[in-house]
Each structure stands twice: as structure tokens, then as C-alpha cells.
């Protein structure tokens, strides 16, 4: 199943709360994930195609201005544009779509990332199949995700610490790290002050898993999978998203103009009352 309304509403409430607190959503901390945590030199991204799955509205790839293509995939992109948290001004491209059925041709990307999103998907196995399909041979897949947690509305998938086994048919493991969830304030604190997961402790408990994988073989889809996406459909999708972004920017201008008129009218009414 794709498109859980309850989950979408909950996700949007989460981001709306962040916009209310921050105004313009901050994104300067993202570079640390893609460079330091995955141990990838910024020069390795020059001219490359990067995909962030479940990107959210912050601008997770705004730092990567050296890339040839940087795309954030998220089913809520259209709603993010309306939150007014800065998404409309980002230079990275956003594509509205589901991780289980990515609207990209085979072997489009040099890098595919999922940071704090793989447990948010509707179907883990379908998502992994799509990652295998859209990543080029020799390309890098990077994952950072909560593991061993109980399902929630926003995070319905429980990730096991043996997640790498689901990629083992065509990927080599470059790096695998698991951390204890010591701090409840999110990934960054636990990654900056890490406590490595104690596998000798048999207690099942929350953890943070980091995987860096390299695709080394061609992906062959199952017979009953969706046919290959072609470049024409990809371009059509981009044009649709470009039009949507333009419409949302125009709507934003109209809303601002309406608010400005209301302020002027209120001021005039206030002045009249003072006379």
C-alpha cells in the first residue's frame, strides 16, 4: 500500500511544527551526514547525480552545489511547497513520488541516500528493489536509520540490524556501523558522541544503523515488477513539478498581497477610529 493518509497527516504536522518554531527551515547540518558520516570526499560528488529518498522540506542537498543533479524524492513535496519554510527557494530539485515506485529510469544515480527515512516507507522490500534499480553499477548507497524500534504512525517499518543482507545479491558492504541510542534528541547527537552497539548484550533495544554499500552487479527485476521507466516519462515528471512549483510561488505572492491589503485596511480603519 502506498499513501497512508494518517501517516501523511502526522508527517505534515511534524514539519508544520518545525516551520512554526524556525520560520525558514535550517539545513546547514546536512553536509556532515553526506561527507563526514559516510566518509565521502566532497570532490567525489562533482558532476554526479544524487538522490535523497524521503528528503523532507529542509533542503537536504542544498550543500551539494558541485553535483550535476541533486534530487529529493518525497510523496509530500506538493504540501511542503505550501508550508512556507523555504522549500520553494531551494536550488535542489524536488520530485513528488513514492520510494516503492520511483519515477526514474534505470541506473540514473551515482549516489542514493536514505537518511532517517527507510523506516518511514510503506514497503521496505519494494523500496530496496527500487534503490537497486535506479543506482548505477559502481554507485554508492548510503543509509542511516533507526533500528529495532517499535512501529509508530510515522515510522511503521522496524529495521533489523542485519539490513545489509537484503542488499547482498548485488552490493558489497563498504562500511557498517551500529550505535546505541543513548540520546533521545535525534541522530546527530548520537553520531557526534557515539557509543558503538554492544552485540554481546542480547537485549533487543533501539539502535542507529549506518550502511555504506557499493552496487557491483546489474539488477534484474522480478518478472511481475513495474516496467522500466524511460527518459521521456522522467522529463514529463520534471516539467509537471516545475509547473507546480511555479504555481505555488504565484500562490505565495497572492497570499502575501492579500495579507498586506488586510494590514493596510486595518491601519486605515484604526486611523479613522482615532479621529
C-alpha positions as CSV (number, residue, x, y, z in Angstrom):
1,X,0.0,0.0,0.0
2,X,1.2,3.5,-0.9
3,X,-0.3,6.6,0.5
4,X,-1.2,6.2,4.2
5,X,-3.3,9.3,4.9
6,X,-2.8,9.0,8.7
7,X,0.9,8.9,8.3
8,X,0.9,11.8,5.8
9,X,-1.1,14.0,8.1
10,X,1.2,13.1,11.0
11,X,4.3,13.9,8.9
12,X,2.9,17.2,7.8
13,X,2.0,18.2,11.4
14,X,5.6,17.4,12.4
15,X,7.0,19.7,9.6
16,X,4.4,22.4,10.2
17,X,5.6,22.5,13.9
18,X,9.2,22.9,12.7
19,X,8.3,25.8,10.4
20,X,6.4,27.4,13.3
21,X,9.4,27.2,15.5
22,X,12.1,28.0,13.0
23,X,10.5,30.0,10.2
24,X,12.8,29.2,7.4
25,X,13.9,25.6,7.9
26,X,17.7,25.2,8.6
27,X,19.7,22.7,6.6
28,X,23.4,23.6,7.1
29,X,23.9,20.4,9.2
30,X,23.1,18.0,6.4
31,X,26.5,18.1,4.8
32,X,28.0,16.3,7.8
33,X,25.9,13.3,7.0
34,X,26.9,13.0,3.4
35,X,30.6,13.8,3.9
36,X,31.8,13.0,7.4
37,X,29.4,10.2,8.4
38,X,29.7,8.3,5.1
39,X,33.4,9.3,4.7
40,X,32.9,10.6,1.2
41,X,35.2,13.4,-0.2
42,X,33.1,16.4,-1.5
43,X,35.1,16.1,-4.7
44,X,33.6,12.7,-5.3
45,X,30.3,14.4,-5.8
46,X,31.4,16.7,-8.6
47,X,29.2,16.4,-11.6
48,X,27.4,13.3,-10.1
49,X,23.7,12.5,-9.8
50,X,22.5,12.3,-6.2
51,X,19.1,11.1,-4.9
52,X,17.8,11.6,-1.4
53,X,14.9,9.3,-0.6
54,X,12.3,10.8,1.8
55,X,14.1,14.1,1.8
56,X,11.6,16.3,3.7
57,X,11.3,20.0,3.1
58,X,14.6,21.3,4.6
59,X,16.8,21.2,1.6
60,X,18.9,18.2,2.4
61,X,21.0,18.5,-0.7
62,X,21.4,22.3,-0.8
63,X,25.0,22.0,0.2
64,X,25.9,19.8,-2.8
65,X,26.2,22.6,-5.4
66,X,29.1,20.7,-7.0
67,X,26.8,17.9,-8.1
68,X,25.4,17.6,-11.7
69,X,22.0,16.6,-10.4
70,X,20.5,16.6,-6.9
71,X,17.0,15.3,-6.4
72,X,14.9,14.9,-3.3
73,X,12.1,12.3,-3.6
74,X,9.2,12.6,-1.2
75,X,5.4,11.9,-1.6
76,X,4.6,15.1,0.3
77,X,6.5,17.6,-1.9
78,X,3.4,19.4,-3.1
79,X,2.4,20.0,0.6
80,X,5.9,21.1,1.5
81,X,5.7,23.9,-1.0
82,X,2.8,25.2,0.9
83,X,4.4,25.2,4.3
84,X,6.4,28.3,3.5
85,X,9.5,27.0,5.2
86,X,11.9,27.9,2.4
87,X,11.4,24.9,0.2
88,X,10.3,27.0,-2.8
89,X,13.7,28.8,-2.9
90,X,15.9,25.7,-2.8
91,X,18.2,25.0,-5.7
92,X,18.0,21.2,-5.4
93,X,15.1,19.6,-7.4
94,X,12.2,18.0,-5.6
95,X,10.2,15.2,-7.1
96,X,6.8,14.0,-5.7
97,X,6.8,10.2,-5.6
98,X,7.0,7.1,-3.6
99,X,10.1,5.1,-2.8
100,X,8.3,1.9,-3.8
101,X,7.8,3.2,-7.4
102,X,10.4,5.8,-8.2
103,X,9.7,7.8,-11.4
104,X,13.3,7.5,-12.7
105,X,15.0,5.5,-15.4
106,X,17.2,2.5,-14.5
107,X,20.7,3.4,-13.4
108,X,20.1,7.2,-13.1
109,X,22.1,8.0,-10.0
110,X,25.7,7.8,-8.8
111,X,24.6,8.1,-5.2
112,X,21.4,7.1,-3.5
113,X,20.8,8.1,0.2
114,X,18.2,7.4,2.8
115,X,18.8,9.3,6.0
116,X,16.2,8.8,8.7
117,X,13.6,7.7,6.1
118,X,13.8,4.0,5.4
119,X,11.7,3.1,8.4
120,X,9.1,5.7,7.1
121,X,8.3,3.8,3.9
122,X,5.2,1.7,3.2
123,X,7.0,-1.3,1.9
124,X,10.7,-1.9,2.7
125,X,11.4,-4.7,0.1
126,X,9.8,-2.7,-2.7
127,X,11.9,0.3,-1.7
128,X,15.1,-1.7,-1.7
129,X,14.3,-3.1,-5.1
130,X,13.9,0.4,-6.5
131,X,17.2,1.5,-4.9
132,X,18.9,-1.4,-6.7
133,X,17.2,-0.4,-10.0
134,X,17.9,3.4,-10.1
135,X,21.5,3.2,-8.8
136,X,24.3,2.9,-11.4
137,X,26.8,0.0,-11.2
138,X,29.7,1.2,-9.1
139,X,27.3,3.7,-7.4
140,X,27.1,4.2,-3.7
141,X,24.0,3.7,-1.5
142,X,24.2,5.3,2.0
143,X,21.7,4.6,4.7
144,X,21.3,5.9,8.3
145,X,18.2,4.7,10.1
146,X,16.7,3.9,13.4
147,X,16.7,0.1,14.0
148,X,15.0,-2.2,16.5
149,X,12.2,0.3,17.3
150,X,8.5,-0.5,17.7
151,X,6.4,0.7,14.8
152,X,4.8,4.1,15.0
153,X,2.5,6.1,12.8
154,X,5.4,7.9,11.1
155,X,7.8,5.0,11.3
156,X,5.8,1.9,10.6
157,X,8.8,-0.2,9.5
158,X,11.0,-2.0,12.0
159,X,14.6,-2.2,10.6
160,X,16.7,-5.1,11.7
161,X,20.4,-4.8,12.2
162,X,21.0,-7.3,9.5
163,X,19.6,-5.0,6.9
164,X,22.7,-5.4,4.7
165,X,21.6,-8.9,3.9
166,X,18.7,-7.5,1.8
167,X,21.3,-5.9,-0.5
168,X,23.8,-8.7,-0.6
169,X,22.8,-10.1,-4.0
170,X,24.3,-7.1,-6.0
171,X,26.0,-4.9,-3.4
172,X,29.3,-5.0,-1.5
173,X,29.4,-3.6,2.0
174,X,32.0,-0.8,2.3
175,X,31.1,0.3,5.8
176,X,28.7,-0.9,8.5
177,X,28.3,0.7,11.9
178,X,25.7,0.3,14.7
179,X,25.3,2.7,17.6
180,X,23.5,2.6,20.8
181,X,20.6,5.1,21.0
182,X,22.0,7.0,24.0
183,X,20.5,10.4,23.3
184,X,16.8,10.8,22.6
185,X,17.3,14.1,20.7
186,X,18.0,12.6,17.3
187,X,20.7,11.1,15.1
188,X,23.1,14.0,15.2
189,X,23.9,13.8,18.9
190,X,24.3,10.0,18.8
191,X,26.6,10.2,15.8
192,X,28.7,13.1,17.2
193,X,29.2,11.4,20.6
194,X,28.9,7.7,19.6
195,X,28.6,4.6,21.7
196,X,29.0,1.6,19.5
197,X,26.3,-1.1,19.8
198,X,27.1,-3.9,22.2
199,X,26.2,-7.0,20.2
200,X,27.1,-9.2,23.2
201,X,24.1,-7.7,25.0
202,X,21.3,-9.9,24.0
203,X,18.6,-7.4,24.9
204,X,16.6,-6.1,21.9
205,X,16.8,-2.3,22.1
206,X,16.7,0.7,19.8
207,X,19.9,1.4,17.7
208,X,21.1,3.6,14.9
209,X,22.4,1.7,11.8
210,X,24.8,3.2,9.2
211,X,25.4,1.3,5.9
212,X,27.6,2.3,3.0
213,X,27.2,-0.1,0.1
214,X,28.5,-0.3,-3.5
215,X,26.5,-1.7,-6.3
216,X,28.7,-4.3,-8.1
217,X,26.2,-6.2,-10.3
218,X,23.4,-5.5,-12.7
219,X,19.9,-5.5,-11.1
220,X,17.4,-7.9,-12.7
221,X,13.9,-7.1,-11.7
222,X,11.3,-9.7,-11.0
223,X,9.0,-10.6,-13.9
224,X,5.9,-9.0,-12.3
225,X,7.6,-5.7,-11.4
226,X,6.7,-2.4,-13.0
227,X,8.3,-2.0,-16.4
228,X,11.4,0.2,-16.7
229,X,10.9,3.9,-16.6
230,X,12.1,5.8,-19.6
231,X,13.7,9.2,-20.0
232,X,10.6,10.7,-21.6
233,X,8.4,10.0,-18.6
234,X,11.2,11.3,-16.4
235,X,11.2,14.6,-18.3
236,X,7.4,14.9,-18.2
237,X,7.6,14.5,-14.5
238,X,10.1,17.2,-14.1
239,X,8.0,19.6,-16.2
240,X,5.0,18.8,-14.1
241,X,6.9,19.6,-10.9
242,X,8.4,22.7,-12.4
243,X,4.8,23.9,-13.2
244,X,3.6,23.0,-9.7
245,X,6.5,25.0,-8.1
246,X,5.7,28.0,-10.3
247,X,2.0,27.8,-9.3
248,X,2.9,27.6,-5.6
249,X,5.2,30.6,-5.9
250,X,2.4,32.6,-7.5
251,X,0.0,31.5,-4.8
252,X,2.5,32.6,-2.2
253,X,2.7,36.0,-3.8
254,X,-1.1,36.3,-3.8
255,X,-1.4,35.3,-0.2
256,X,1.3,37.9,0.8
257,X,-0.5,40.6,-1.2
258,X,-3.8,39.7,0.4
259,X,-2.2,39.9,3.9
260,X,-0.6,43.3,3.0
261,X,-4.0,44.6,1.9
262,X,-5.6,43.5,5.2
263,X,-2.9,45.3,7.1
264,X,-3.4,48.5,5.1
265,X,-7.2,48.3,5.6
266,X,-6.8,47.7,9.3
267,X,-4.4,50.6,9.6
268,X,-6.9,52.9,7.8
269,X,-9.7,51.7,10.0
270,X,-7.6,52.3,13.1
271,X,-6.8,55.9,11.9
272,X,-10.4,56.6,11.3
273,X,-11.4,55.5,14.7
274,X,-8.8,57.8,16.2
275,X,-10.2,60.9,14.5
